[in-house]
Amino acid sequence: METNETQKKDIFDRIMSLPVLNIFEPFYKKHKEGLLYLFFGGLAFFLSIFLFWFMDTVMHLNEVVNNTIDWIICVAFQFFTNRTWVFDGKVDSTKDFVKQAGSFTAGRLFTLVVEDLIIYIFITLMGFPKMPVKLAATFVVIALNYVISKLIVFKKKD
């Protein structure tokens, strides 16, 4: 088995070892998981907001339908980035991969329901402005998704 020192560096490890950026390397190594979750979560956040805006403004979709389509696209992006770079979710078999993908999707389905309820209540029923509600709902979902991913989906085996 390889030690941490001999494992192949991923692209983020290589970037952090570049001149100038290497001053941040100790902080990065200590907080890598959280920093990468924030980075990819940020990308997913902007993708989600853009898709929501696009499907609302250009396609004129109902906000709950819009959010659900947005969710499908973003969950695929999040699964592959989270398992590859954030939580090191490598598995040894197809069965384990399917189990991991299933638990990831189940956790995200839970947060989709939470987000759709927030959007339905505050936009559809109460008439609040769409983008502020979408932003607030997204922040709630980000926190829930991290907890689900960390404690259930990509939990380290002892």
Backbone torsions as a table, in degrees:
resi	resn	phi	psi	omega
1	MET	NA	140.4	-178.0
2	GLU	-80.2	148.5	173.5
3	THR	-86.3	171.0	178.0
4	ASN	-59.0	-32.5	-177.4
5	GLU	-71.7	-30.9	-175.6
6	THR	-99.4	-6.3	178.8
7	GLN	-66.4	147.7	177.7
8	LYS	-63.3	132.0	178.9
9	LYS	-75.7	137.8	174.5
10	ASP	-82.5	177.2	-175.4
11	ILE	-60.8	-34.1	-179.0
12	PHE	-72.2	-36.7	175.0
13	ASP	-63.0	-42.1	179.9
14	ARG	-66.2	-39.7	178.1
15	ILE	-62.6	-43.9	-177.8
16	MET	-70.2	-16.1	178.4
17	SER	-92.8	1.4	177.7
18	LEU	-69.2	153.1	175.7
19	PRO	-53.9	146.6	-176.4
20	VAL	78.1	-53.6	179.4
21	LEU	-69.3	-23.1	-177.0
22	ASN	-64.3	-15.2	175.2
23	ILE	-67.7	-22.2	178.5
24	PHE	-92.4	-4.8	-173.4
25	GLU	-56.8	-43.5	178.6
26	PRO	-60.7	-42.6	177.4
27	PHE	-63.6	-43.3	179.5
28	TYR	-60.7	-47.7	-178.8
29	LYS	-61.5	-39.2	-178.8
30	LYS	-68.8	-34.8	-173.2
31	HIS	-119.5	24.3	-173.2
32	LYS	-53.7	-49.5	-176.3
33	GLU	-58.7	-49.3	-179.6
34	GLY	-65.0	-40.5	179.7
35	LEU	-65.4	-43.0	178.8
36	LEU	-69.2	-35.1	176.0
37	TYR	-62.5	-42.6	177.7
38	LEU	-64.0	-42.0	-179.4
39	PHE	-62.4	-55.2	-178.2
40	PHE	-71.2	-32.3	173.7
41	GLY	-63.7	-38.3	176.6
42	GLY	-63.5	-43.6	176.7
43	LEU	-61.6	-44.6	178.9
44	ALA	-64.2	-38.0	177.8
45	PHE	-59.3	-50.7	-178.9
46	PHE	-66.9	-37.0	175.6
47	LEU	-61.3	-45.5	-179.4
48	SER	-62.9	-46.5	-179.6
49	ILE	-63.7	-43.2	178.3
50	PHE	-61.3	-48.9	-179.0
51	LEU	-60.4	-43.0	179.4
52	PHE	-60.7	-46.9	179.2
53	TRP	-61.5	-47.2	-178.1
54	PHE	-60.7	-48.1	-177.6
55	MET	-70.2	-24.9	176.2
56	ASP	-79.3	-51.1	-173.0
57	THR	-77.0	-43.6	-174.6
58	VAL	-91.8	-43.8	-174.7
59	MET	-95.9	-14.5	178.3
60	HIS	55.2	43.6	178.7
61	LEU	-82.2	152.1	171.7
62	ASN	-55.5	141.0	-173.3
63	GLU	-61.5	-34.4	179.7
64	VAL	-74.4	-41.3	175.4
65	VAL	-62.3	-46.5	177.8
66	ASN	-54.6	-51.0	-177.7
67	ASN	-62.4	-36.0	-179.2
68	THR	-70.0	-41.3	176.1
69	ILE	-64.9	-45.5	176.2
70	ASP	-54.3	-44.3	-179.0
71	TRP	-60.3	-46.1	-178.5
72	ILE	-57.8	-46.8	-179.1
73	ILE	-65.3	-46.7	-176.7
74	CYS	-69.5	-34.4	178.8
75	VAL	-65.4	-40.2	176.6
76	ALA	-61.2	-45.8	177.4
77	PHE	-60.2	-47.4	-177.3
78	GLN	-65.3	-40.5	-178.8
79	PHE	-59.1	-51.0	-175.6
80	PHE	-70.3	-36.6	177.6
81	THR	-72.3	-40.5	180.0
82	ASN	-65.3	-44.1	-177.2
83	ARG	-74.5	-28.4	-177.6
84	THR	-83.5	-47.7	-171.5
85	TRP	-112.6	-34.8	-172.3
86	VAL	-82.0	-57.1	-171.8
87	PHE	-106.0	6.1	-179.6
88	ASP	47.5	62.2	-173.3
89	GLY	-89.3	33.7	178.8
90	LYS	-63.2	137.4	178.0
91	VAL	-127.6	163.0	-172.9
92	ASP	-94.1	-13.1	-175.8
93	SER	-143.1	162.0	176.3
94	THR	-61.9	-39.0	178.7
95	LYS	-59.1	-45.3	179.0
96	ASP	-66.4	-36.3	177.4
97	PHE	-63.9	-45.9	179.9
98	VAL	-62.9	-41.1	177.4
99	LYS	-62.3	-44.4	179.5
100	GLN	-63.3	-47.1	179.2
101	ALA	-62.8	-39.1	178.7
102	GLY	-65.5	-43.8	179.8
103	SER	-69.5	-35.3	176.2
104	PHE	-61.7	-49.3	-178.7
105	THR	-64.7	-39.3	178.3
106	ALA	-62.5	-43.5	177.3
107	GLY	-62.8	-41.1	179.1
108	ARG	-70.5	-32.4	175.8
109	LEU	-61.3	-40.0	176.9
110	PHE	-58.4	-47.8	-178.1
111	THR	-72.7	-25.2	172.7
112	LEU	-62.7	-44.3	179.0
113	VAL	-60.6	-44.2	178.2
114	VAL	-59.3	-48.3	-177.9
115	GLU	-66.2	-44.1	178.5
116	ASP	-62.0	-37.8	176.9
117	LEU	-64.2	-44.2	177.8
118	ILE	-59.3	-46.6	-179.3
119	ILE	-65.1	-44.0	-179.9
120	TYR	-62.8	-47.5	-177.5
121	ILE	-66.0	-50.7	-171.1
122	PHE	-84.3	-28.0	179.2
123	ILE	-97.0	-57.9	-173.7
124	THR	-67.5	-49.8	-175.8
125	LEU	-82.6	-42.8	-172.5
126	MET	-99.0	-12.2	175.1
127	GLY	75.1	21.6	177.2
128	PHE	-66.4	157.8	177.4
129	PRO	-61.3	139.1	-171.7
130	LYS	-63.0	-53.1	-172.4
131	MET	-66.0	-42.3	176.8
132	PRO	-61.4	-37.9	178.0
133	VAL	-67.1	-44.7	178.2
134	LYS	-59.3	-43.6	178.9
135	LEU	-61.4	-47.4	-180.0
136	ALA	-63.2	-43.9	179.4
137	ALA	-62.9	-38.4	179.9
138	THR	-64.4	-40.1	178.3
139	PHE	-64.6	-39.1	176.2
140	VAL	-61.5	-45.9	-177.7
141	VAL	-66.1	-39.1	178.8
142	ILE	-57.6	-47.3	-180.0
143	ALA	-62.8	-46.3	179.2
144	LEU	-62.9	-41.0	-179.6
145	ASN	-63.4	-39.1	179.2
146	TYR	-62.6	-47.0	-178.9
147	VAL	-61.5	-45.2	-179.9
148	ILE	-63.6	-45.3	-179.9
149	SER	-64.3	-45.4	-175.9
150	LYS	-68.8	-44.8	-172.8
151	LEU	-90.3	-21.3	-174.3
152	ILE	-121.5	-58.9	-169.1
153	VAL	-70.6	-51.9	-175.5
154	PHE	-108.8	28.9	-179.4
155	LYS	-59.0	132.3	179.1
156	LYS	-71.0	135.0	176.9
157	LYS	-80.9	135.0	-179.8
158	ASP	-78.1	NA	NA
